[in-house]
Amino acid sequence: MPLSEQEQRLLDEMERHLMRNDADVVSAPREGQSLSYRNIVIGALLVLAGLGGLIVGVSTNLIIVGVIAFVVMVVGVVLAVRPAKGGAAPRTSAPPSTGPRKAPTPNASFLDRMNDRWDRRQEGN
């Protein structure tokens, strides 16, 4: 079902408002915030080992084993969500070009493709 002219104008106004106010937040590079799969796997293994240790500690009534296992679990979670060291280099935003745009590459990120699409739409192409 197509939108009425009023609904289309309202939607366009909302998009402009969102892009004007939130574009910096969405397109700002997040320096060093890429997660490492290695860290996630090691963290998950530590959490599982800690959970096993916690069960052993509770079933044998050894409180120190349970406390150590809990600490291992916390370390595993922290390791899993910690950003990778030496992650991707920070992206720099280039000034918008007035020339023709090239088609987005297949390995471009989803946000890059959506930004290119948005820019082409705003230019009337």
Buried (B, 14 or more C-beta within 10 A) or exposed (E): EEEEEEEEEEEEEEEEEEBEEEEEEEEEEEEEEEBBEEBBEBBBEBBEBBBEBBEEBEEEEBEEBBEBBBEBBEBBBEBBEEBBEEBEEEEEEEEEEEEEEEEBEEEEEEEBBEBBEEEEEEEEE
